[in-house]
Amino acid sequence: SPSIYDQDLQRPRQVLVVAGSHDKLMSLSLMSKLAYVFRRAMTQRSSSSPSIHQQPQPQNQQVSSSDAPSSSSLAEGVQHGVEYRVVQGSGHHIMGDLQWRDAAARIASFLEN
């Protein structure tokens, strides 16, 4: 079972992004970019704030095409406290699809750790 600690920064996982491989509303491309945005925000937060208990300052930052993420920052797994997982064969309604047990196991693992 995967460790609750991020491999790079030794910090607990704090965000879970789950995508369905056949989702037509929230595509894999969109969901991996969402995970990237969370990862980037967590990196910026950790470099500017010594305590995870401090209130983050609001920022209106958008990801532009010049901020194109690398393929490794779009990959499944845990990076910078953000876990990104894809449920293979599932569409948009992950918990109502035939793969609901796979999705539930991934969510339970995240919550237990």
Disulfide bonds with the S-S distance in Angstrom:
none
